[in-house]
Amino acid sequence: MNKYEAEFSNIVRSFRKKHMGKGPSKITTTFCKNWAICEMEGNLSPVEKFMASAIEGKQALRSARTEMVKDMYRKHPPTEMEEFLGCKFKELFVDIDIDRDFGMSIFVFDEDLQAKFNK
């Protein structure tokens, strides 16, 4: 992870903390073409971990941690990311493995981040 990818990780953590109350404990970002791929560990709060012990809770958490996160970015466009990268945010793909407490977010931008920042 270079310094731009590390700073992008910090922006993601701050954004999640601001809008969700908690950010992941560890984020690793990789720029690949126009994608910023974030691997995230330590996403779940203690209450969410307790909820995950039941099948119904696990299903609700997965929905909340995928669809609701995407909706949050739609309602609150990540201008901090756009300003830092100097390009426009277009789309977000999200998934999480509740059992492992490991998630991935792929942020899609309108420019080739790999070419721009991996020099």
DARAKA-V813419 format. One record per helix or strand of 3 or more residues. SS is the DSSP state (~ for helix, > for strand). FROM is the first residue (numbers start at 1). TO is the last residue. If there is no record, write none. Layout:
ss->SS from->FROM to->TO
ss->SS from->FROM to->TO
//
This chain:
ss->~ from->3 to->20
ss->> from->26 to->32
ss->> from->35 to->41
ss->~ from->46 to->51
ss->~ from->55 to->75
ss->~ from->79 to->85
ss->> from->89 to->97
ss->> from->102 to->109
ss->~ from->113 to->117
//
